[in-house]
Amino acid sequence: MKKYYPNFVIPIVITLIFLMTIINTPNIVAVPSGPTVTTVRNETATPASAALINTSGGSITTMVLNATTQNLRWKAYVGNVTGTLTLDDANSYSIFDWSITTLVGEVYATRGSSTISWVNIDCATPANITNEEIAINHTSNPNDNISTTFNTQDHRSFYVGSVEITENDCYSVHTYVNNSEQSSNFEEILLHDKTSMVYATIIENNAMGYRPNETYDFQMIVPEVGLESWTSSTAYYFYVELI
C-alpha cells in the first residue's frame, strides 16, 4: 500500500541536515603557514683593505678616520614569494585551488620554535622589546639594538589571520631601496604573541629592492646574538600569509 507524507516533511528534513552540517563543521580561521624555502644566495661584504698613510719623521698628523664595519649583530633576508590559495581537507587533499598573480599578505620570522599563537598576536610592547634584547644580548650595543633600530611607528594597517594590526600602532622600520633610506616600501613591524617576538614585513609586488635594478617581494632584518664571543648562528622560523 502506497504511503503519502505531508508536504511539510521534506523541508523539515532538509533543515535538519543543514543544521547538522553547521554543527559538525569546525571553526576555521586562516592563519600564516610555513613555506617551502629555496635559498638563492647567501653573501656578506668583504672588509676593506688597510688605508696607507706615509708621513715624514718628526711630523704630527691630525686625521678623521671614517670606517664602515659589517654589523654581525644583525642579518637580513630578502626574496620573492610564490604560492596558491587552496581548499584542502585535513589530509591535504585539494578540491580546488587558485593561482596568485597579485600578491597580498605578509612574511613573518621568529626565534620561537613553538607554533605562534596567532590569535594572541599584537604589537610588541617596550617591555617585550627589552626582554628580547636581554635574551639575545643586545643590551650593551645602544647604537644598533632592537629598540634603536625599530624606533618609529610608521606602517600600513594589515591583518594577521583574523587580528587587525592598526596603522602606525607598532614599532617599525623601513629597509633600504636602491642602497638608500626610504619610507614607502618594505615596512617591517615588531609583533608579539605573548611568548615570542615576531618580525613581520608586508609583501610588496616586485618592488625595487636594496640592490639597484633588482626587485623583491619582501626584505627584512632580524637580530643575531650580540656577544662578541658568539660563534654560532640563530635560527629563525618563517611563516607566510597570502590573502
VENVEN-V173058 format. One record per residue. RES is the residue in one small letter. NEAR is the number of other ideal C-beta (glycine too) atoms within 8 Angstrom. Layout:
BEGIN
res=RES near=NEAR
res=RES near=NEAR
END
This chain:
BEGIN
res=m near=2
res=k near=3
res=k near=4
res=y near=4
res=y near=6
res=p near=5
res=n near=5
res=f near=6
res=v near=8
res=i near=8
res=p near=7
res=i near=8
res=v near=8
res=i near=8
res=t near=8
res=l near=8
res=i near=8
res=f near=8
res=l near=8
res=m near=8
res=t near=8
res=i near=7
res=i near=6
res=n near=5
res=t near=7
res=p near=3
res=n near=4
res=i near=5
res=v near=7
res=a near=7
res=v near=8
res=p near=11
res=s near=7
res=g near=6
res=p near=9
res=t near=3
res=v near=5
res=t near=4
res=t near=5
res=v near=4
res=r near=4
res=n near=3
res=e near=3
res=t near=4
res=a near=4
res=t near=4
res=p near=6
res=a near=6
res=s near=4
res=a near=3
res=a near=6
res=l near=4
res=i near=6
res=n near=3
res=t near=5
res=s near=4
res=g near=3
res=g near=3
res=s near=6
res=i near=3
res=t near=6
res=t near=3
res=m near=5
res=v near=3
res=l near=5
res=n near=4
res=a near=5
res=t near=5
res=t near=5
res=q near=7
res=n near=6
res=l near=5
res=r near=10
res=w near=11
res=k near=6
res=a near=9
res=y near=12
res=v near=9
res=g near=8
res=n near=8
res=v near=13
res=t near=4
res=g near=8
res=t near=7
res=l near=7
res=t near=8
res=l near=6
res=d near=7
res=d near=6
res=a near=3
res=n near=4
res=s near=6
res=y near=6
res=s near=8
res=i near=6
res=f near=6
res=d near=8
res=w near=7
res=s near=5
res=i near=10
res=t near=3
res=t near=5
res=l near=10
res=v near=6
res=g near=11
res=e near=12
res=v near=13
res=y near=15
res=a near=12
res=t near=12
res=r near=10
res=g near=11
res=s near=4
res=s near=6
res=t near=3
res=i near=13
res=s near=9
res=w near=11
res=v near=8
res=n near=7
res=i near=14
res=d near=10
res=c near=11
res=a near=13
res=t near=7
res=p near=6
res=a near=6
res=n near=11
res=i near=15
res=t near=9
res=n near=8
res=e near=13
res=e near=13
res=i near=9
res=a near=6
res=i near=12
res=n near=11
res=h near=13
res=t near=8
res=s near=6
res=n near=9
res=p near=6
res=n near=5
res=d near=9
res=n near=12
res=i near=11
res=s near=11
res=t near=8
res=t near=10
res=f near=11
res=n near=7
res=t near=7
res=q near=8
res=d near=8
res=h near=11
res=r near=6
res=s near=7
res=f near=8
res=y near=8
res=v near=14
res=g near=12
res=s near=6
res=v near=10
res=e near=6
res=i near=14
res=t near=6
res=e near=6
res=n near=7
res=d near=7
res=c near=12
res=y near=12
res=s near=13
res=v near=10
res=h near=13
res=t near=11
res=y near=9
res=v near=12
res=n near=9
res=n near=6
res=s near=6
res=e near=5
res=q near=10
res=s near=5
res=s near=5
res=n near=9
res=f near=16
res=e near=12
res=e near=15
res=i near=14
res=l near=17
res=l near=16
res=h near=14
res=d near=13
res=k near=6
res=t near=7
res=s near=10
res=m near=13
res=v near=15
res=y near=13
res=a near=12
res=t near=13
res=i near=12
res=i near=13
res=e near=11
res=n near=7
res=n near=7
res=a near=11
res=m near=8
res=g near=11
res=y near=9
res=r near=7
res=p near=5
res=n near=4
res=e near=7
res=t near=7
res=y near=13
res=d near=11
res=f near=14
res=q near=13
res=m near=14
res=i near=12
res=v near=11
res=p near=12
res=e near=12
res=v near=10
res=g near=13
res=l near=6
res=e near=3
res=s near=4
res=w near=9
res=t near=3
res=s near=5
res=s near=4
res=t near=9
res=a near=5
res=y near=9
res=y near=10
res=f near=11
res=y near=13
res=v near=14
res=e near=13
res=l near=11
res=i near=6
END
